[in-house]
Amino acid sequence: MKAPIALFCFNRPDLLSETLKALKKNTESSESELYIFSDGPRNDADIPLVQEVRELVNKTDGFYRVHRIMRETNIGLAENIINGINEVLSKNKKVIVLEDDIKVSDKFLSFMNEALQRYESFSNIWHISGWNYPINTENLSDMFLWRVMNCWGWATWADRWQHFSKEPEKMMENFTSEELYRFNLDGNYDFWKQVQDNYKGKINTWAVFWYATIFKNNGLCLNPTQTLVDNIGFGSGTNCIADKNHTDILHSKSLIDWQEEFNESQEHVNRIKKFLQSNNPSIPLDLTEYKLNQVEQSQLVELLTLQNFSLKSSLEQIWYLMDLVWDNYALNNYKPDSDQLQKYYSHPVWLLNGLYTEADPDSIRHRSMLSTWIKSKTSINTVVDIGGGIGFLARLISSDNPGVYIDVLEPFPSDYAKRMVQGYSGVKFISNLKKTYDCITLMDVLEHVEDPVEMVYSLIPYLSDQGYMITGNCFKPVIKCHLPCTFHLHYSFVEIVQTLGFDFVEKIPGTHIEIFKKVRSVNLSAARDREEVSKAIYRNIMSDTSALIKTNNRMQLNSSLSNLYNFLDSIIEKNEPYIIYGAGTGARVLVEALGDQIVFLIDKNAESWLKTRFGKQILSPEVLKATKEKILISVLGRENSVIDYLVNTLQISPDRIIEICV
């Protein structure tokens, strides 16, 4: 006699019909007892469909014997399945379990029955699955063992099922961080969320608790490599522990590669992880692939258990964890505390970020292109990588450029980082700068410091003449440790750096990497002047929607800023007095840039006259007739009619009028 089949149904007669038809195509069906558990209606609307299901159940034949259990009331899918399995296993040693939306291959029952017979005495095998993810199956055996339980067509034995427990509160108390990490397939899928949602009363499911029971008992699950079942009702039933956004192709060949080594198949697991990573936002890291010590492994596992799987990408995931640590230290990015900052940048989340950078395709591509660029410059023999993290860029440059020596100036190098550079004769970590270099790299560094201009200025003595500075900046509010005081540099960094003695060389296409060459003496005062103007303009475009729309193209704004900087430099050098026509956002920029060179402001609105704004008095346009100072029409856009008004109505000489357009 074959293993009995427990089939659970509710109010989907069309799906049940397909499930039964597919099941009867298995030659073993005529030798199998079938238990059909039909749940009762939840409300009056369910009654016609439930009745239709039961008419189908009553007509079901083609099996050795059919047991029909019709629930008088609705007890829900979870209780129906748990109670039904308990009932079948009270009379039998094993069971095959299906729901009304599981369409099976004609080889499903033969696989289940033979597996149940072969592995009944192997106490570490707890569960037989009929479904598998649509992985690349090339060069893989027919079946494999792993830790995760799938509930779309499965089987087990009574002596294993007797340990089943559905106690979410107890489970949440008893799982360690390391167990939670492994339970979530090494941080690749959020199976644990179902436990949490059951605990919170959001859902009422059973499958995740069977998985947890197996997991806690160090059990393994046998799976076919190519699926033998297709969930044809996904999205219309009760939650299981797997999402589906693909079409399953049923395997119709007999499985012959029966497992003789009873360990988890790492190759199968890796391919499933790869599939999951392509469909969810987990951080794609297998910690076993890295030379981590026990403490480091434990710290990173703790972080990976905190992932938020509702995010859209793995990049957002790493940002989320970095922000989580930032908040745990109660840091304020407008007024960061230096002691707390040191703790933050020493936290293991930066080791995790470093490992992620080594795994992220975009990060690898960007740094590889940078390394290739360095290789093209025969004048570069020494490099210092500022804030080099775990030394990934330095190791990459060393591998691509034999003979180039790279120092990594990292204030908080991890032990892992130090271990990783030991095999690279040209790479070492340093704590301070003592010599000059042919190239300085600053990848994703300047947005983390309160005074990027000062930092670049402080590095100049350590860069040889005609040497290169390479930056990769993200002056944006991507994560909380990107300081808002730097965001204005998103638009003006290239312009400001040039006053520090650099020429802009190029931007590496498709990246955020910009390259500068040290060619002249430093003018820190000019850099500071441009910095103040940049801050003023940034404040204004952030508060003025119309101005922001006009300047939303970075290239356009950089060009505009360049023109403005050149203009301001010229009138600052003349040290002449000016009058500003206008008292809006543009006037603020000019007042902040020119200070005492501004005599007063002019506004046509009589209600503003004799009032003070931006520290300057506002007067009537009529005053212009009795003055000689040149008149600035303020930045960020003014209508052309202003010039006509000044010339034609007030009879102001055009020579006195300076129109500034950004």
Residue pairs with C-beta under 8 A, 6 or more apart in sequence:
1 31
1 33
1 64
2 28
2 31
2 32
2 64
2 109
2 113
3 32
3 92
3 94
3 95
3 96
3 112
3 113
3 116
3 155
4 32
4 33
4 34
4 35
4 88
4 92
4 94
4 95
4 96
5 23
5 32
5 33
5 34
5 35
5 63
5 95
5 96
5 97
5 98
5 109
6 35
6 37
6 81
6 84
6 85
6 88
6 95
6 96
6 97
6 98
7 19
7 20
7 23
7 34
7 35
7 36
7 37
7 98
7 99
7 100
8 36
8 37
8 39
8 77
8 80
8 81
8 84
8 97
8 98
8 99
8 100
9 16
9 36
9 37
9 38
9 39
9 53
9 57
9 99
9 100
10 38
10 39
10 50
10 53
10 77
10 80
10 100
11 41
11 46
11 49
11 50
11 53
12 49
12 53
12 100
12 101
12 233
12 236
12 237
13 49
13 52
13 53
13 55
13 56
15 100
15 101
15 232
15 233
15 236
16 53
16 56
16 57
16 100
17 56
18 103
18 232
19 98
19 99
19 100
19 101
19 102
19 103
19 104
19 232
20 56
20 60
22 103
22 104
22 105
22 106
23 29
23 98
23 104
23 108
23 109
24 62
24 63
25 106
26 104
26 106
26 107
26 108
26 109
26 110
27 106
27 109
27 110
28 109
28 110
28 113
29 62
29 63
29 109
30 62
30 63
30 64
31 64
32 63
32 64
32 96
32 109
33 63
33 64
33 65
33 66
33 67
34 60
34 63
34 64
34 65
34 66
34 67
35 67
35 69
35 84
35 87
35 88
36 57
36 60
36 66
36 67
36 68
36 69
37 69
37 71
37 80
37 81
37 83
37 84
38 50
38 53
38 54
38 57
38 68
38 69
38 70
38 71
39 50
39 71
39 74
39 75
39 76
39 77
39 80
40 50
40 70
40 71
40 72
40 73
40 74
40 75
41 47
41 49
41 50
41 74
42 74
46 74
53 100
54 70
57 68
57 70
58 68
60 66
60 68
69 84
69 87
71 80
75 83
76 204
76 238
77 99
77 205
77 206
77 237
77 238
78 166
78 204
78 205
78 206
78 238
81 97
81 99
81 206
82 164
82 166
82 206
85 95
85 97
85 161
86 161
88 95
89 95
89 158
89 161
89 162
92 158
93 120
93 157
93 158
93 159
94 116
94 120
94 155
94 156
94 157
94 158
95 155
95 156
95 158
95 161
96 109
96 112
96 113
96 116
96 153
96 154
96 155
97 151
97 153
97 154
97 155
97 156
98 104
98 153
99 152
99 237
100 233
101 231
101 232
101 233
101 234
101 236
101 237
102 130
102 152
102 153
102 229
102 230
102 231
102 232
103 229
103 230
103 231
103 232
103 250
104 130
104 153
104 228
104 229
104 230
104 250
105 227
105 228
105 229
105 250
105 251
105 252
106 252
107 228
107 251
107 252
107 253
107 254
107 255
108 130
108 153
108 228
108 229
110 254
111 128
111 130
111 224
111 228
111 255
112 128
112 130
112 155
114 258
115 128
115 155
115 222
116 128
116 155
116 157
118 258
119 125
119 128
119 222
119 259
120 157
122 262
124 218
124 219
124 220
124 262
125 145
125 219
125 220
125 221
125 222
125 262
126 156
126 157
126 160
126 214
126 217
126 219
126 220
126 221
127 149
127 154
127 155
127 156
127 160
127 210
127 214
127 219
127 220
127 221
127 222
128 154
128 155
128 156
128 221
128 222
129 149
129 150
129 152
129 153
129 154
129 221
129 222
129 223
129 224
130 150
130 152
130 153
130 154
130 224
130 227
130 228
130 229
131 150
131 152
131 153
131 223
131 227
131 228
131 229
131 231
131 242
131 248
132 150
132 223
132 224
132 225
132 226
132 227
132 272
133 242
133 272
133 275
133 276
134 227
134 246
134 248
134 249
134 275
135 225
135 268
135 271
135 272
135 274
135 275
136 271
137 225
137 226
140 225
140 267
140 268
140 271
141 225
141 257
141 265
142 224
142 225
142 226
142 255
142 256
142 257
143 222
143 223
143 224
143 225
143 255
143 257
143 258
143 259
144 222
144 223
144 225
144 259
144 265
144 268
145 220
145 221
145 222
145 223
145 259
145 262
145 263
145 264
145 265
146 220
146 221
146 223
146 264
146 265
146 268
146 269
146 272
147 182
147 185
147 214
147 215
147 220
147 221
147 264
148 185
148 191
148 211
148 221
149 207
149 210
149 211
149 214
149 221
149 241
150 221
150 223
150 241
150 242
151 207
151 210
151 240
151 241
151 242
152 229
152 231
152 240
152 242
153 228
153 229
160 214
160 219
163 213
163 217
164 209
164 210
164 213
165 171
165 209
165 213
166 198
166 206
166 209
167 209
168 195
168 196
168 198
168 199
168 209
169 199
171 195
171 209
171 212
172 195
172 196
172 199
174 216
175 183
175 192
175 212
177 298
177 301
177 302
177 305
178 298
178 301
179 215
179 216
180 192
180 305
181 187
181 301
181 304
181 305
182 215
183 191
183 192
183 211
183 212
183 215
184 190
184 191
184 192
184 305
185 191
185 269
185 272
185 273
185 276
186 273
186 286
186 287
186 288
186 304
187 282
187 283
187 285
187 301
187 304
187 305
187 307
188 273
188 276
188 277
188 280
188 282
188 284
189 276
189 280
189 282
189 309
190 280
190 282
190 307
190 309
191 208
191 211
191 241
192 305
193 309
194 203
194 205
194 207
194 208
194 239
194 241
195 208
195 209
195 212
197 203
198 204
198 205
198 208
198 209
203 239
205 238
205 239
205 240
205 241
207 240
207 241
208 241
211 241
213 219
214 220
214 221
220 262
220 263
220 264
222 259
223 268
224 251
224 255
225 268
226 249
226 251
227 248
227 249
227 250
227 251
228 250
228 251
229 248
229 250
230 247
230 248
230 249
230 250
231 240
231 244
231 248
234 244
243 279
243 280
245 279
270 286
273 284
273 286
276 282
277 284
277 314
280 309
281 307
281 309
281 311
281 312
281 313
281 314
281 316
281 317
282 307
282 309
282 314
282 317
283 304
283 307
283 314
283 317
283 318
283 321
283 352
283 356
284 314
284 359
285 300
285 304
285 352
285 355
285 356
285 359
287 297
287 300
287 301
287 304
290 355
290 416
291 416
291 419
291 420
292 300
292 416
293 415
293 416
296 348
296 351
296 414
296 415
296 416
299 348
299 351
300 348
300 351
300 352
300 355
303 321
303 348
303 349
303 352
304 352
306 321
306 324
307 317
307 320
307 321
308 317
308 320
311 317
311 320
314 356
314 360
315 360
318 352
318 353
318 356
319 478
319 479
321 349
321 352
322 349
322 353
322 479
322 480
322 481
323 479
323 480
325 344
325 347
325 349
326 333
326 344
326 479
326 480
326 481
327 480
329 340
329 343
329 344
330 340
331 337
331 340
331 341
331 344
331 480
331 481
333 480
333 481
333 482
333 483
333 484
334 483
334 484
334 485
336 450
336 483
342 412
344 481
345 411
345 412
346 412
348 414
350 389
350 412
350 414
351 390
351 414
351 416
351 417
353 389
354 389
354 390
354 392
354 414
354 417
355 390
356 363
357 363
357 364
357 367
357 389
357 392
358 364
358 390
358 392
365 510
365 511
366 472
366 508
366 511
366 512
366 513
367 392
367 393
367 396
367 443
368 396
368 400
369 508
369 510
369 511
369 513
370 393
370 397
370 441
370 443
370 470
370 472
370 508
370 511
370 513
371 393
371 396
371 397
371 400
371 401
372 400
373 470
373 508
373 515
374 380
374 383
374 397
374 400
374 401
374 404
374 439
375 400
375 401
377 439
377 468
379 438
379 466
380 401
380 404
380 438
380 439
380 468
381 403
381 404
381 405
381 438
382 404
382 405
382 406
382 407
382 435
382 436
382 437
382 438
382 439
383 394
383 397
383 404
383 405
383 406
383 407
383 437
383 438
383 439
383 440
383 441
384 406
384 407
384 408
384 409
384 430
384 433
384 437
384 439
384 440
384 441
384 462
385 391
385 393
385 394
385 397
385 406
385 407
385 408
385 409
385 441
385 443
386 409
386 440
386 441
386 442
386 445
386 459
387 409
387 410
387 411
387 442
387 443
387 444
387 445
387 448
388 394
388 408
388 409
388 410
388 429
388 441
388 443
389 410
389 417
390 413
390 414
390 416
390 417
390 420
391 408
391 410
391 413
391 417
391 420
391 421
391 427
391 429
393 441
393 443
394 406
394 407
394 408
394 421
394 424
394 427
395 420
395 421
395 424
395 427
397 404
397 406
398 404
398 406
398 424
398 426
398 427
399 424
402 426
403 426
404 426
405 426
405 427
406 426
406 427
407 427
407 428
407 429
407 430
407 437
408 417
408 421
408 427
408 428
408 429
408 430
409 429
409 430
409 431
409 432
409 433
410 417
410 429
411 431
413 429
417 429
418 429
421 427
421 428
421 429
433 459
433 462
435 462
436 461
436 462
436 463
436 464
436 467
437 462
437 463
437 464
437 467
438 464
438 467
438 468
439 463
439 467
439 468
439 469
439 470
440 459
440 462
440 463
440 467
440 468
440 469
440 470
441 469
441 470
441 471
442 456
442 469
442 470
442 471
442 472
442 473
443 470
443 471
443 472
443 513
444 472
444 473
444 474
445 455
445 471
446 452
446 455
446 456
446 471
446 473
446 475
446 486
446 489
446 493
447 473
447 474
447 475
447 476
447 482
447 483
447 486
448 481
448 482
448 483
449 455
449 483
449 486
450 483
450 485
450 486
452 486
452 489
452 493
453 496
453 500
453 527
453 528
453 531
456 469
456 497
456 500
457 500
457 522
457 524
457 527
459 469
460 500
460 501
460 518
460 522
463 469
463 518
464 518
465 518
466 517
466 518
466 519
467 517
467 518
468 505
468 515
468 516
468 517
468 518
469 497
469 502
469 515
469 516
469 517
469 518
470 513
470 514
470 515
470 516
471 493
471 513
471 514
471 516
472 511
472 512
472 513
472 514
473 489
473 490
473 493
473 512
473 514
474 482
474 512
475 482
475 486
475 487
475 488
475 489
475 490
475 493
476 482
476 487
476 490
477 484
477 487
487 538
488 534
488 535
488 537
488 538
488 539
489 496
489 534
490 554
491 534
491 537
491 538
491 551
491 554
491 557
491 558
491 561
492 530
492 531
492 534
492 537
492 538
492 558
492 561
493 514
494 504
494 514
494 558
495 530
495 534
495 558
495 561
495 562
495 565
496 527
496 530
496 531
496 534
497 504
497 516
497 527
498 504
498 516
499 522
499 523
499 524
499 526
499 527
499 530
500 522
500 523
500 524
500 527
501 518
501 519
501 520
501 521
501 522
501 523
502 516
502 517
502 518
502 519
502 520
503 516
503 517
503 519
503 520
504 514
504 515
504 516
505 515
505 516
505 517
506 514
506 515
507 513
507 514
507 515
508 514
508 515
526 569
529 568
529 569
529 572
529 593
530 565
532 592
532 593
533 561
533 564
533 565
533 568
533 589
533 592
533 593
534 561
535 592
536 588
536 589
536 592
536 593
537 561
537 564
537 589
537 635
537 636
537 662
539 588
540 547
540 585
540 586
540 588
540 589
540 636
541 547
541 548
541 551
541 636
542 548
543 585
544 585
544 636
546 637
547 585
547 636
547 637
550 636
550 637
551 557
551 560
551 636
551 662
557 662
560 661
560 662
561 662
563 662
564 635
564 660
564 662
567 660
568 593
568 594
571 578
571 594
571 597
572 593
572 594
572 597
575 597
576 597
576 629
576 630
577 597
577 598
577 599
577 629
578 590
578 594
578 597
578 598
578 599
578 629
578 630
578 631
578 632
578 658
579 598
579 599
579 600
579 601
579 602
579 624
579 627
579 629
579 630
579 631
579 632
580 586
580 587
580 590
580 591
580 598
580 600
580 601
580 602
580 616
580 631
580 632
580 634
581 601
581 602
581 621
581 631
581 632
581 633
581 634
581 638
581 642
581 646
582 601
582 602
582 603
582 633
582 634
582 638
582 642
583 601
583 602
583 603
583 608
583 613
583 614
583 618
584 634
584 636
585 634
585 636
586 634
586 635
586 636
586 637
586 638
586 660
587 601
587 613
587 614
587 616
587 634
588 614
589 634
589 635
589 636
590 598
590 632
590 634
590 635
590 660
591 598
591 601
591 614
591 615
591 616
592 614
598 616
599 616
599 627
599 629
600 616
600 617
600 618
600 619
600 623
601 613
601 614
601 616
601 617
601 618
601 619
602 618
602 619
602 620
602 621
602 623
602 624
602 631
603 609
603 618
603 619
603 621
604 621
606 620
608 618
609 618
609 619
609 620
610 617
610 618
610 619
611 617
611 618
612 618
621 645
621 646
621 650
622 650
624 631
624 646
624 650
624 652
625 650
625 651
625 652
628 656
629 656
630 656
630 657
630 658
631 646
631 652
631 656
631 657
631 658
632 658
632 660
633 642
633 643
633 657
633 658
633 659
633 660
634 660
635 660
635 661
635 662
636 662
637 661
637 662
638 659
643 654
643 657
643 659
646 652
646 657
647 653
647 654
647 657
